[in-house]
Amino acid sequence: MNGKPTKYYKFESSGSGRVNIPIALAEALNWEHNDQINIIIRTIDGQTGLFLFKKGD
């Protein structure tokens, strides 16, 4: 399975982390600042990862 690489950042001081989504990709998905993005964990072709989506109206 191929994909576009990005980075995961872990912040020890806040106990949280962040994954960067390129702006061009977010725009192609019609995501806007402060949208609620849902997350599902799935295993596909032996690779475990996240499926991110914004629910339709």
DRENLUMKOL-558208 format. One line per 5 residues: number of its first residue (from 0); their letters; for each residue x, y, z of N, C-alpha, C, O. Coordinates in Angstrom, 2 decimals, always signed. Example, Ala and Ser with C-alpha at 12.3 -4.5 7.8 and 13.67 -1.06 7.14 Angstrom:
<atoms>
0 = AS = +13.19:-5.69:+7.80:+12.30:-4.50:+7.80:+13.20:-3.30:+7.80:+14.24:-3.32:+8.46 | +12.85:-2.25:+7.08:+13.67:-1.06:+7.14:+12.90:+0.03:+7.87:+13.41:+1.14:+8.04
</atoms>
This chain:
<atoms>
0 = MNGKP = +0.85:-1.16:+0.00:+0.00:+0.00:+0.00:+0.90:+1.23:+0.00:+1.84:+1.32:+0.79 | +0.61:+2.17:-0.88:+1.40:+3.39:-0.97:+0.59:+4.57:-0.44:-0.63:+4.49:-0.31 | +1.25:+5.64:-0.14:+0.59:+6.86:+0.32:+1.59:+8.00:+0.33:+2.79:+7.79:+0.16 | +1.08:+9.20:+0.54:+1.95:+10.37:+0.62:+2.45:+10.50:+2.06:+1.65:+10.49:+2.99 | +3.77:+10.61:+2.26:+4.29:+10.69:+3.62:+3.94:+12.01:+4.30:+3.85:+13.06:+3.65
5 = TKYYK = +3.75:+11.95:+5.60:+3.57:+13.13:+6.43:+4.28:+12.86:+7.74:+4.95:+11.83:+7.86 | +4.17:+13.72:+8.72:+4.86:+13.56:+10.00:+3.87:+13.47:+11.14:+2.79:+14.07:+11.10 | +4.23:+12.72:+12.17:+3.50:+12.67:+13.43:+4.36:+13.35:+14.48:+5.55:+13.05:+14.60 | +3.77:+14.27:+15.22:+4.49:+14.98:+16.27:+3.84:+14.68:+17.62:+2.63:+14.79:+17.76 | +4.65:+14.30:+18.60:+4.18:+14.02:+19.94:+4.65:+15.15:+20.85:+5.83:+15.50:+20.86
10 = FESSG = +3.71:+15.72:+21.60:+4.03:+16.83:+22.49:+3.97:+16.35:+23.93:+2.88:+16.18:+24.48 | +5.13:+16.14:+24.54:+5.21:+15.62:+25.91:+4.52:+16.55:+26.90:+3.88:+16.08:+27.84 | +4.63:+17.85:+26.70:+4.10:+18.80:+27.67:+2.57:+18.81:+27.72:+1.99:+19.11:+28.77 | +1.92:+18.50:+26.59:+0.46:+18.56:+26.57:-0.20:+17.19:+26.60:-1.41:+17.08:+26.79 | +0.58:+16.13:+26.40:+0.03:+14.78:+26.39:-0.76:+14.48:+25.13:-1.60:+13.57:+25.13
15 = SGRVN = -0.52:+15.22:+24.06:-1.24:+14.98:+22.81:-0.26:+14.92:+21.65:+0.94:+15.15:+21.81 | -0.79:+14.60:+20.48:+0.02:+14.53:+19.28:-0.71:+15.16:+18.11:-1.88:+15.54:+18.23 | -0.03:+15.27:+16.98:-0.59:+15.92:+15.81:-0.04:+15.26:+14.54:+1.14:+14.93:+14.46 | -0.91:+15.08:+13.56:-0.52:+14.63:+12.23:-0.82:+15.78:+11.28:-1.92:+16.32:+11.29 | +0.15:+16.16:+10.46:-0.04:+17.27:+9.52:-0.69:+16.77:+8.23:-0.23:+15.80:+7.63
20 = IPIAL = -1.75:+17.44:+7.81:-2.43:+17.15:+6.56:-2.09:+18.29:+5.60:-2.36:+19.44:+5.92 | -1.50:+18.01:+4.43:-1.18:+19.08:+3.50:-2.44:+19.88:+3.12:-3.51:+19.30:+2.92 | -2.30:+21.20:+3.02:-3.44:+22.07:+2.71:-4.10:+21.68:+1.40:-5.32:+21.69:+1.31 | -3.31:+21.34:+0.38:-3.89:+20.96:-0.91:-4.79:+19.73:-0.77:-5.83:+19.66:-1.42 | -4.40:+18.79:+0.06:-5.21:+17.59:+0.29:-6.50:+17.95:+1.04:-7.58:+17.48:+0.67
25 = AEALN = -6.39:+18.77:+2.08:-7.57:+19.19:+2.84:-8.54:+19.95:+1.94:-9.76:+19.76:+2.03 | -8.02:+20.81:+1.07:-8.88:+21.55:+0.15:-9.57:+20.62:-0.84:-10.73:+20.83:-1.17 | -8.86:+19.60:-1.32:-9.45:+18.64:-2.26:-10.59:+17.86:-1.59:-11.51:+17.41:-2.27 | -10.52:+17.71:-0.26:-11.55:+17.00:+0.49:-12.63:+17.95:+1.02:-13.55:+17.53:+1.73 | -12.52:+19.23:+0.66:-13.44:+20.27:+1.14:-13.44:+20.39:+2.66:-14.48:+20.67:+3.27
30 = WEHND = -12.27:+20.19:+3.27:-12.12:+20.40:+4.70:-11.76:+21.86:+4.92:-10.99:+22.44:+4.16 | -12.33:+22.46:+5.96:-12.03:+23.84:+6.30:-11.55:+23.91:+7.74:-11.72:+22.98:+8.52 | -10.94:+25.04:+8.08:-10.42:+25.25:+9.43:-11.51:+24.96:+10.47:-12.64:+25.44:+10.34 | -11.17:+24.18:+11.46:-12.03:+23.85:+12.60:-13.16:+22.88:+12.27:-14.07:+22.71:+13.08 | -13.14:+22.22:+11.09:-14.11:+21.17:+10.79:-13.91:+20.00:+11.76:-12.80:+19.76:+12.22
35 = QINII = -14.98:+19.28:+12.05:-14.88:+18.06:+12.85:-14.53:+16.92:+11.90:-15.28:+16.63:+10.97 | -13.40:+16.28:+12.14:-12.92:+15.17:+11.32:-13.02:+13.90:+12.16:-12.50:+13.85:+13.28 | -13.68:+12.90:+11.63:-13.87:+11.61:+12.31:-12.73:+10.66:+11.95:-12.15:+10.75:+10.87 | -12.43:+9.75:+12.88:-11.31:+8.83:+12.71:-11.78:+7.39:+12.94:-12.47:+7.11:+13.92 | -11.40:+6.49:+12.04:-11.62:+5.05:+12.19:-10.27:+4.37:+12.01:-9.51:+4.71:+11.10
40 = IRTID = -9.96:+3.41:+12.87:-8.73:+2.62:+12.74:-9.08:+1.36:+11.96:-10.02:+0.65:+12.32 | -8.33:+1.07:+10.90:-8.57:-0.11:+10.05:-7.25:-0.76:+9.68:-6.20:-0.11:+9.65 | -7.31:-2.06:+9.39:-6.17:-2.78:+8.84:-6.51:-3.14:+7.40:-7.51:-3.82:+7.15 | -5.68:-2.70:+6.48:-5.86:-2.96:+5.04:-4.54:-3.50:+4.51:-3.49:-2.90:+4.72 | -4.59:-4.63:+3.83:-3.38:-5.25:+3.28:-2.28:-5.39:+4.33:-1.10:-5.21:+4.02
45 = GQTGL = -2.67:-5.71:+5.57:-1.70:-5.92:+6.64:-1.15:-4.64:+7.25:-0.29:-4.70:+8.13 | -1.62:-3.47:+6.80:-1.15:-2.19:+7.32:-2.26:-1.56:+8.17:-3.36:-1.33:+7.67 | -1.98:-1.29:+9.44:-2.96:-0.65:+10.31:-2.79:+0.86:+10.22:-1.68:+1.37:+10.32 | -3.91:+1.56:+10.03:-3.83:+3.01:+9.89:-5.16:+3.67:+10.21:-6.09:+3.03:+10.69 | -5.23:+4.95:+9.94:-6.39:+5.77:+10.24:-7.12:+6.13:+8.94:-6.50:+6.42:+7.92
50 = FLFKK = -8.42:+6.11:+9.01:-9.26:+6.62:+7.93:-9.91:+7.88:+8.49:-10.67:+7.81:+9.45 | -9.62:+9.03:+7.89:-10.13:+10.32:+8.33:-11.22:+10.77:+7.39:-11.07:+10.69:+6.17 | -12.33:+11.25:+7.94:-13.42:+11.72:+7.08:-14.26:+12.77:+7.79:-14.35:+12.79:+9.01 | -14.86:+13.63:+6.99:-15.81:+14.61:+7.49:-17.18:+14.13:+7.08:-17.43:+13.91:+5.90 | -18.09:+13.97:+8.05:-19.44:+13.49:+7.74:-20.16:+14.51:+6.87:-20.05:+15.72:+7.07
55 = GD = -20.92:+13.99:+5.89:-21.72:+14.85:+5.03:-22.92:+15.41:+5.78:-23.33:+14.88:+6.81 | -23.48:+16.47:+5.24:-24.65:+17.11:+5.86:-25.88:+16.28:+5.64:-26.97:+16.65:+6.08
</atoms>
